């Protein structure tokens, strides 16, 4: 799975404090705080079954978000990108 890192720590249109972070569905419909308002994504459990997970981010803010994610790894609800900390991360 190739994932972009959002400025708020979201991945795969799974946003902070959304109930979808714990969904067991294959596909989730999420409500975004930014446009487009509604998004369709692979559910977290199925995303985690990917053979490879690559997270990419560009810019100082993405590097800051990544640092925060790795500092407090157990708080997934506030930063869903923590679901994929075991993946490979490329930040520039």
Buried (B, 14 or more C-beta within 10 A) or exposed (E): BEBEBBEBBBBBBBBBEBEBBEBEEEEBEBEBEEEEEEBEBBBBEBBBEBEEBEBBBEEEEBBEBBEBBEEEEEEBEBBBBBBBBEBEBEBE
